[in-house]
Amino acid sequence: MDELDGEEKRALAHGATVLEQTDQLRPGANWRIYADPAGHPFCLCLH
């Protein structure tokens, strides 16, 4: 998950906010849910 952690830091630096840390709620999940500065939801995921 190091790659996902790095991308999360980048998204947060650009004004995103965390909506759900899915990998903490569902062990093994490879996505996280955020909102952009305008409030639109988006996901970061590994494939």
mmJSON file of the N, C-alpha and C atoms, coordinates in Angstrom:
{"data_MODEL":{"atom_site":{
"group_PDB":["ATOM","ATOM","ATOM","ATOM","ATOM","ATOM","ATOM","ATOM","ATOM","ATOM","ATOM","ATOM","ATOM","ATOM","ATOM","ATOM","ATOM","ATOM","ATOM","ATOM","ATOM","ATOM","ATOM","ATOM","ATOM","ATOM","ATOM","ATOM","ATOM","ATOM","ATOM","ATOM","ATOM","ATOM","ATOM","ATOM","ATOM","ATOM","ATOM","ATOM","ATOM","ATOM","ATOM","ATOM","ATOM","ATOM","ATOM","ATOM","ATOM","ATOM","ATOM","ATOM","ATOM","ATOM","ATOM","ATOM","ATOM","ATOM","ATOM","ATOM","ATOM","ATOM","ATOM","ATOM","ATOM","ATOM","ATOM","ATOM","ATOM","ATOM","ATOM","ATOM","ATOM","ATOM","ATOM","ATOM","ATOM","ATOM","ATOM","ATOM","ATOM","ATOM","ATOM","ATOM","ATOM","ATOM","ATOM","ATOM","ATOM","ATOM","ATOM","ATOM","ATOM","ATOM","ATOM","ATOM","ATOM","ATOM","ATOM","ATOM","ATOM","ATOM","ATOM","ATOM","ATOM","ATOM","ATOM","ATOM","ATOM","ATOM","ATOM","ATOM","ATOM","ATOM","ATOM","ATOM","ATOM","ATOM","ATOM","ATOM","ATOM","ATOM","ATOM","ATOM","ATOM","ATOM","ATOM","ATOM","ATOM","ATOM","ATOM","ATOM","ATOM","ATOM","ATOM","ATOM","ATOM","ATOM","ATOM","ATOM","ATOM"],
"id":[1,2,3,4,5,6,7,8,9,10,11,12,13,14,15,16,17,18,19,20,21,22,23,24,25,26,27,28,29,30,31,32,33,34,35,36,37,38,39,40,41,42,43,44,45,46,47,48,49,50,51,52,53,54,55,56,57,58,59,60,61,62,63,64,65,66,67,68,69,70,71,72,73,74,75,76,77,78,79,80,81,82,83,84,85,86,87,88,89,90,91,92,93,94,95,96,97,98,99,100,101,102,103,104,105,106,107,108,109,110,111,112,113,114,115,116,117,118,119,120,121,122,123,124,125,126,127,128,129,130,131,132,133,134,135,136,137,138,139,140,141],
"type_symbol":["N","C","C","N","C","C","N","C","C","N","C","C","N","C","C","N","C","C","N","C","C","N","C","C","N","C","C","N","C","C","N","C","C","N","C","C","N","C","C","N","C","C","N","C","C","N","C","C","N","C","C","N","C","C","N","C","C","N","C","C","N","C","C","N","C","C","N","C","C","N","C","C","N","C","C","N","C","C","N","C","C","N","C","C","N","C","C","N","C","C","N","C","C","N","C","C","N","C","C","N","C","C","N","C","C","N","C","C","N","C","C","N","C","C","N","C","C","N","C","C","N","C","C","N","C","C","N","C","C","N","C","C","N","C","C","N","C","C","N","C","C"],
"label_atom_id":["N","CA","C","N","CA","C","N","CA","C","N","CA","C","N","CA","C","N","CA","C","N","CA","C","N","CA","C","N","CA","C","N","CA","C","N","CA","C","N","CA","C","N","CA","C","N","CA","C","N","CA","C","N","CA","C","N","CA","C","N","CA","C","N","CA","C","N","CA","C","N","CA","C","N","CA","C","N","CA","C","N","CA","C","N","CA","C","N","CA","C","N","CA","C","N","CA","C","N","CA","C","N","CA","C","N","CA","C","N","CA","C","N","CA","C","N","CA","C","N","CA","C","N","CA","C","N","CA","C","N","CA","C","N","CA","C","N","CA","C","N","CA","C","N","CA","C","N","CA","C","N","CA","C","N","CA","C","N","CA","C","N","CA","C"],
"label_alt_id":[null,null,null,null,null,null,null,null,null,null,null,null,null,null,null,null,null,null,null,null,null,null,null,null,null,null,null,null,null,null,null,null,null,null,null,null,null,null,null,null,null,null,null,null,null,null,null,null,null,null,null,null,null,null,null,null,null,null,null,null,null,null,null,null,null,null,null,null,null,null,null,null,null,null,null,null,null,null,null,null,null,null,null,null,null,null,null,null,null,null,null,null,null,null,null,null,null,null,null,null,null,null,null,null,null,null,null,null,null,null,null,null,null,null,null,null,null,null,null,null,null,null,null,null,null,null,null,null,null,null,null,null,null,null,null,null,null,null,null,null,null],
"label_comp_id":["MET","MET","MET","ASP","ASP","ASP","GLU","GLU","GLU","LEU","LEU","LEU","ASP","ASP","ASP","GLY","GLY","GLY","GLU","GLU","GLU","GLU","GLU","GLU","LYS","LYS","LYS","ARG","ARG","ARG","ALA","ALA","ALA","LEU","LEU","LEU","ALA","ALA","ALA","HIS","HIS","HIS","GLY","GLY","GLY","ALA","ALA","ALA","THR","THR","THR","VAL","VAL","VAL","LEU","LEU","LEU","GLU","GLU","GLU","GLN","GLN","GLN","THR","THR","THR","ASP","ASP","ASP","GLN","GLN","GLN","LEU","LEU","LEU","ARG","ARG","ARG","PRO","PRO","PRO","GLY","GLY","GLY","ALA","ALA","ALA","ASN","ASN","ASN","TRP","TRP","TRP","ARG","ARG","ARG","ILE","ILE","ILE","TYR","TYR","TYR","ALA","ALA","ALA","ASP","ASP","ASP","PRO","PRO","PRO","ALA","ALA","ALA","GLY","GLY","GLY","HIS","HIS","HIS","PRO","PRO","PRO","PHE","PHE","PHE","CYS","CYS","CYS","LEU","LEU","LEU","CYS","CYS","CYS","LEU","LEU","LEU","HIS","HIS","HIS"],
"label_asym_id":["A","A","A","A","A","A","A","A","A","A","A","A","A","A","A","A","A","A","A","A","A","A","A","A","A","A","A","A","A","A","A","A","A","A","A","A","A","A","A","A","A","A","A","A","A","A","A","A","A","A","A","A","A","A","A","A","A","A","A","A","A","A","A","A","A","A","A","A","A","A","A","A","A","A","A","A","A","A","A","A","A","A","A","A","A","A","A","A","A","A","A","A","A","A","A","A","A","A","A","A","A","A","A","A","A","A","A","A","A","A","A","A","A","A","A","A","A","A","A","A","A","A","A","A","A","A","A","A","A","A","A","A","A","A","A","A","A","A","A","A","A"],
"label_entity_id":["1","1","1","1","1","1","1","1","1","1","1","1","1","1","1","1","1","1","1","1","1","1","1","1","1","1","1","1","1","1","1","1","1","1","1","1","1","1","1","1","1","1","1","1","1","1","1","1","1","1","1","1","1","1","1","1","1","1","1","1","1","1","1","1","1","1","1","1","1","1","1","1","1","1","1","1","1","1","1","1","1","1","1","1","1","1","1","1","1","1","1","1","1","1","1","1","1","1","1","1","1","1","1","1","1","1","1","1","1","1","1","1","1","1","1","1","1","1","1","1","1","1","1","1","1","1","1","1","1","1","1","1","1","1","1","1","1","1","1","1","1"],
"label_seq_id":[1,1,1,2,2,2,3,3,3,4,4,4,5,5,5,6,6,6,7,7,7,8,8,8,9,9,9,10,10,10,11,11,11,12,12,12,13,13,13,14,14,14,15,15,15,16,16,16,17,17,17,18,18,18,19,19,19,20,20,20,21,21,21,22,22,22,23,23,23,24,24,24,25,25,25,26,26,26,27,27,27,28,28,28,29,29,29,30,30,30,31,31,31,32,32,32,33,33,33,34,34,34,35,35,35,36,36,36,37,37,37,38,38,38,39,39,39,40,40,40,41,41,41,42,42,42,43,43,43,44,44,44,45,45,45,46,46,46,47,47,47],
"pdbx_PDB_ins_code":[null,null,null,null,null,null,null,null,null,null,null,null,null,null,null,null,null,null,null,null,null,null,null,null,null,null,null,null,null,null,null,null,null,null,null,null,null,null,null,null,null,null,null,null,null,null,null,null,null,null,null,null,null,null,null,null,null,null,null,null,null,null,null,null,null,null,null,null,null,null,null,null,null,null,null,null,null,null,null,null,null,null,null,null,null,null,null,null,null,null,null,null,null,null,null,null,null,null,null,null,null,null,null,null,null,null,null,null,null,null,null,null,null,null,null,null,null,null,null,null,null,null,null,null,null,null,null,null,null,null,null,null,null,null,null,null,null,null,null,null,null],
"Cartn_x":[0.809,0.0,0.86,2.171,3.032,2.694,2.404,2.064,0.769,-0.205,-1.473,-1.257,-0.415,-0.114,0.525,1.429,2.085,1.116,0.217,-0.781,-1.778,-2.071,-2.956,-2.32,-1.055,-0.367,-0.426,-0.249,-0.301,-1.695,-2.726,-4.105,-4.443,-4.033,-4.304,-3.579,-2.374,-1.614,-2.301,-3.133,-3.858,-5.27,-5.577,-6.848,-7.913,-7.603,-8.593,-8.831,-9.985,-10.281,-10.69,-10.374,-10.681,-12.158,-12.857,-14.238,-14.303,-13.449,-13.446,-12.095,-11.507,-10.269,-10.686,-11.089,-11.675,-10.754,-9.443,-8.525,-8.492,-8.843,-8.899,-10.208,-11.282,-12.579,-12.72,-12.086,-12.153,-10.738,-10.145,-8.764,-8.593,-7.543,-7.267,-7.836,-8.699,-9.256,-8.13,-8.24,-7.167,-7.645,-8.593,-9.061,-9.37,-9.384,-9.751,-10.622,-11.527,-12.486,-12.218,-12.222,-11.903,-12.927,-12.814,-13.563,-12.556,-12.776,-11.909,-12.319,-11.575,-11.898,-13.319,-13.932,-15.315,-16.34,-15.865,-16.752,-17.13,-16.573,-16.881,-16.087,-16.753,-16.058,-15.21,-14.104,-13.268,-12.537,-12.039,-11.327,-9.894,-9.036,-7.704,-7.697,-7.183,-7.162,-5.911,-5.563,-4.49,-5.118,-4.494,-5.015,-3.916],
"Cartn_y":[-1.192,0.0,1.267,1.14,2.315,3.262,2.715,3.552,4.327,3.673,4.326,5.411,5.146,6.148,7.383,7.189,8.309,9.141,8.47,9.191,9.913,9.316,9.994,11.3,11.274,12.49,13.56,13.147,14.087,14.689,13.852,14.341,15.309,14.96,15.834,17.169,17.15,18.383,19.296,18.701,19.482,19.845,19.63,20.072,19.015,17.761,16.697,16.47,15.921,15.503,14.029,13.326,11.901,11.731,10.942,10.575,9.206,8.295,6.938,6.291,5.786,5.008,3.548,3.176,1.855,0.724,0.882,-0.2,-0.469,0.524,0.314,-0.339,-0.05,-0.637,-2.048,-2.282,-3.584,-4.05,-4.82,-5.264,-5.904,-5.51,-6.034,-5.192,-4.222,-3.342,-2.514,-2.195,-1.461,-0.109,0.536,1.855,2.703,4.012,4.994,6.051,6.637,7.592,8.984,9.968,11.356,12.286,13.577,14.64,15.678,16.217,17.298,18.589,19.683,20.917,21.429,21.082,21.5,20.523,19.424,18.459,17.269,17.163,16.026,14.799,13.662,12.456,11.857,11.235,10.468,9.399,8.403,7.291,7.222,6.74,6.31,4.807,4.079,2.63,2.053,0.874,0.094,-0.959,-1.255,-2.33,-3.261],
"Cartn_z":[0.0,0.0,0.0,-0.06,-0.061,-1.203,-2.382,-3.529,-3.26,-2.68,-2.362,-1.31,-0.323,0.702,0.083,-0.844,-1.508,-2.322,-3.024,-3.824,-2.927,-1.776,-0.832,-0.364,-0.013,0.419,-0.665,-1.899,-3.016,-3.174,-3.074,-3.192,-2.058,-0.843,0.298,0.157,-0.385,-0.606,-1.617,-2.484,-3.486,-3.025,-1.752,-1.192,-1.01,-1.288,-1.09,0.407,0.719,2.084,2.052,3.115,3.21,3.538,2.743,3.047,3.698,3.244,3.815,3.59,4.661,4.572,4.434,3.259,3.013,3.418,3.211,3.545,5.045,5.876,7.318,7.731,6.997,7.305,6.756,5.613,4.947,4.659,5.557,5.331,3.951,3.271,1.942,0.82,1.143,0.105,-0.483,-1.756,-2.425,-2.943,-2.23,-2.648,-1.422,-1.651,-0.631,-1.304,-0.535,-1.098,-0.526,-1.424,-1.071,-1.685,-1.309,-1.974,-2.431,-3.625,-4.099,-3.383,-3.573,-2.851,-3.078,-4.201,-4.471,-3.869,-3.279,-2.651,-3.499,-4.727,-5.594,-5.146,-4.97,-4.539,-5.655,-5.237,-6.164,-5.373,-6.061,-5.417,-5.93,-5.059,-5.463,-5.26,-6.24,-6.109,-6.77,-6.324,-6.919,-7.802,-8.922,-9.769,-10.165],
"occupancy":[1.0,1.0,1.0,1.0,1.0,1.0,1.0,1.0,1.0,1.0,1.0,1.0,1.0,1.0,1.0,1.0,1.0,1.0,1.0,1.0,1.0,1.0,1.0,1.0,1.0,1.0,1.0,1.0,1.0,1.0,1.0,1.0,1.0,1.0,1.0,1.0,1.0,1.0,1.0,1.0,1.0,1.0,1.0,1.0,1.0,1.0,1.0,1.0,1.0,1.0,1.0,1.0,1.0,1.0,1.0,1.0,1.0,1.0,1.0,1.0,1.0,1.0,1.0,1.0,1.0,1.0,1.0,1.0,1.0,1.0,1.0,1.0,1.0,1.0,1.0,1.0,1.0,1.0,1.0,1.0,1.0,1.0,1.0,1.0,1.0,1.0,1.0,1.0,1.0,1.0,1.0,1.0,1.0,1.0,1.0,1.0,1.0,1.0,1.0,1.0,1.0,1.0,1.0,1.0,1.0,1.0,1.0,1.0,1.0,1.0,1.0,1.0,1.0,1.0,1.0,1.0,1.0,1.0,1.0,1.0,1.0,1.0,1.0,1.0,1.0,1.0,1.0,1.0,1.0,1.0,1.0,1.0,1.0,1.0,1.0,1.0,1.0,1.0,1.0,1.0,1.0],
"B_iso_or_equiv":[0.0,0.0,0.0,0.0,0.0,0.0,0.0,0.0,0.0,0.0,0.0,0.0,0.0,0.0,0.0,0.0,0.0,0.0,0.0,0.0,0.0,0.0,0.0,0.0,0.0,0.0,0.0,0.0,0.0,0.0,0.0,0.0,0.0,0.0,0.0,0.0,0.0,0.0,0.0,0.0,0.0,0.0,0.0,0.0,0.0,0.0,0.0,0.0,0.0,0.0,0.0,0.0,0.0,0.0,0.0,0.0,0.0,0.0,0.0,0.0,0.0,0.0,0.0,0.0,0.0,0.0,0.0,0.0,0.0,0.0,0.0,0.0,0.0,0.0,0.0,0.0,0.0,0.0,0.0,0.0,0.0,0.0,0.0,0.0,0.0,0.0,0.0,0.0,0.0,0.0,0.0,0.0,0.0,0.0,0.0,0.0,0.0,0.0,0.0,0.0,0.0,0.0,0.0,0.0,0.0,0.0,0.0,0.0,0.0,0.0,0.0,0.0,0.0,0.0,0.0,0.0,0.0,0.0,0.0,0.0,0.0,0.0,0.0,0.0,0.0,0.0,0.0,0.0,0.0,0.0,0.0,0.0,0.0,0.0,0.0,0.0,0.0,0.0,0.0,0.0,0.0],
"pdbx_formal_charge":[null,null,null,null,null,null,null,null,null,null,null,null,null,null,null,null,null,null,null,null,null,null,null,null,null,null,null,null,null,null,null,null,null,null,null,null,null,null,null,null,null,null,null,null,null,null,null,null,null,null,null,null,null,null,null,null,null,null,null,null,null,null,null,null,null,null,null,null,null,null,null,null,null,null,null,null,null,null,null,null,null,null,null,null,null,null,null,null,null,null,null,null,null,null,null,null,null,null,null,null,null,null,null,null,null,null,null,null,null,null,null,null,null,null,null,null,null,null,null,null,null,null,null,null,null,null,null,null,null,null,null,null,null,null,null,null,null,null,null,null,null],
"auth_seq_id":[1,1,1,2,2,2,3,3,3,4,4,4,5,5,5,6,6,6,7,7,7,8,8,8,9,9,9,10,10,10,11,11,11,12,12,12,13,13,13,14,14,14,15,15,15,16,16,16,17,17,17,18,18,18,19,19,19,20,20,20,21,21,21,22,22,22,23,23,23,24,24,24,25,25,25,26,26,26,27,27,27,28,28,28,29,29,29,30,30,30,31,31,31,32,32,32,33,33,33,34,34,34,35,35,35,36,36,36,37,37,37,38,38,38,39,39,39,40,40,40,41,41,41,42,42,42,43,43,43,44,44,44,45,45,45,46,46,46,47,47,47],
"auth_comp_id":["MET","MET","MET","ASP","ASP","ASP","GLU","GLU","GLU","LEU","LEU","LEU","ASP","ASP","ASP","GLY","GLY","GLY","GLU","GLU","GLU","GLU","GLU","GLU","LYS","LYS","LYS","ARG","ARG","ARG","ALA","ALA","ALA","LEU","LEU","LEU","ALA","ALA","ALA","HIS","HIS","HIS","GLY","GLY","GLY","ALA","ALA","ALA","THR","THR","THR","VAL","VAL","VAL","LEU","LEU","LEU","GLU","GLU","GLU","GLN","GLN","GLN","THR","THR","THR","ASP","ASP","ASP","GLN","GLN","GLN","LEU","LEU","LEU","ARG","ARG","ARG","PRO","PRO","PRO","GLY","GLY","GLY","ALA","ALA","ALA","ASN","ASN","ASN","TRP","TRP","TRP","ARG","ARG","ARG","ILE","ILE","ILE","TYR","TYR","TYR","ALA","ALA","ALA","ASP","ASP","ASP","PRO","PRO","PRO","ALA","ALA","ALA","GLY","GLY","GLY","HIS","HIS","HIS","PRO","PRO","PRO","PHE","PHE","PHE","CYS","CYS","CYS","LEU","LEU","LEU","CYS","CYS","CYS","LEU","LEU","LEU","HIS","HIS","HIS"],
"auth_asym_id":["A","A","A","A","A","A","A","A","A","A","A","A","A","A","A","A","A","A","A","A","A","A","A","A","A","A","A","A","A","A","A","A","A","A","A","A","A","A","A","A","A","A","A","A","A","A","A","A","A","A","A","A","A","A","A","A","A","A","A","A","A","A","A","A","A","A","A","A","A","A","A","A","A","A","A","A","A","A","A","A","A","A","A","A","A","A","A","A","A","A","A","A","A","A","A","A","A","A","A","A","A","A","A","A","A","A","A","A","A","A","A","A","A","A","A","A","A","A","A","A","A","A","A","A","A","A","A","A","A","A","A","A","A","A","A","A","A","A","A","A","A"],
"auth_atom_id":["N","CA","C","N","CA","C","N","CA","C","N","CA","C","N","CA","C","N","CA","C","N","CA","C","N","CA","C","N","CA","C","N","CA","C","N","CA","C","N","CA","C","N","CA","C","N","CA","C","N","CA","C","N","CA","C","N","CA","C","N","CA","C","N","CA","C","N","CA","C","N","CA","C","N","CA","C","N","CA","C","N","CA","C","N","CA","C","N","CA","C","N","CA","C","N","CA","C","N","CA","C","N","CA","C","N","CA","C","N","CA","C","N","CA","C","N","CA","C","N","CA","C","N","CA","C","N","CA","C","N","CA","C","N","CA","C","N","CA","C","N","CA","C","N","CA","C","N","CA","C","N","CA","C","N","CA","C","N","CA","C","N","CA","C"],
"pdbx_PDB_model_num":[1,1,1,1,1,1,1,1,1,1,1,1,1,1,1,1,1,1,1,1,1,1,1,1,1,1,1,1,1,1,1,1,1,1,1,1,1,1,1,1,1,1,1,1,1,1,1,1,1,1,1,1,1,1,1,1,1,1,1,1,1,1,1,1,1,1,1,1,1,1,1,1,1,1,1,1,1,1,1,1,1,1,1,1,1,1,1,1,1,1,1,1,1,1,1,1,1,1,1,1,1,1,1,1,1,1,1,1,1,1,1,1,1,1,1,1,1,1,1,1,1,1,1,1,1,1,1,1,1,1,1,1,1,1,1,1,1,1,1,1,1]
}}}
